[in-house]
Amino acid sequence: PKARREVWEVIAGLREKGKTVFLTTHYMEEAEFLADRIIIIHKGKIIAEGSLDELISKHGDESVLRIKNCKSTNLITVLKERDFNAFTEGNGDIAVKIKNKEQILEILSILKYECVDYSTIDIRRSNLEEIFLKLTGAKLREAG
């Protein structure tokens, strides 16, 4: 892992100097970290290209805000009354699909106004691996 990160630093340094680096990788985290432009190739054909943000915007799912260890029994009802897509996950956490940053602030305001007790909040957007699997329809066993 240390050598991998050192290579990443060298590539990032070349990018900062205005150099073009073509990198072929199966590691989506590596592409997310290093690439200005990403091309997804499946069975020899380009099926998507763009910046990470462009690919996430075009092919990704909505971001999800998770409220962990929520102590409120009526929070989902309150959120749904305000037109949020809120649901309980299998572990009891509450998840809310969000479309923009303003909705995050609105949810935080609701939590404060309703005096909701919770342990943490986590916000997650789609990543390149999810997009790759979605676009290619590939299962992990189909690699290669």
Secondary structure, DSSP 8 states (H G I E B T S, - for coil): -HHHHHHHHHHHHHHHTT-------S-HHHHHHH-SSEEEEETTEEEEEE-HHHHHHHH---EEEEEET---SSHHHHHHHTT-EEEE-TTS-EEEEESSHHHHHHHHHHHHHTT---SEEEEE---HHHHHHHHH---GGG--
